[in-house]
Amino acid sequence: MQFRRGQKIEVFRKSEDEAWESYMDDFIGIHGMVTDPDTAINDPDALIEVSLQGMGTHRLPQDCLKTIE
């Protein structure tokens, strides 16, 4: 799935990516918005920047994110 800037997302599970840190477990279930999808790279394994409600802005692996309406 390719994410776009402004898309609403949810962190729905722990990532399998090595970039996942234990503190990120607290993000599971949090909604947010894609702020920098790195579309120039277009790499599904790349981290993307998301702004999470009440948690600030973070770069997260894409396999832990899903879009929401």
Number of C-alpha atoms within 10 A of each C-alpha: 9 10 21 16 15 14 16 20 22 20 25 16 14 18 19 11 15 7 13 15 11 8 7 14 13 11 18 15 13 14 21 23 20 23 20 16 22 17 14 6 8 11 13 15 10 18 18 22 19 26 19 20 12 10 12 9 15 15 17 20 21 22 18 18 25 16 17 11 5
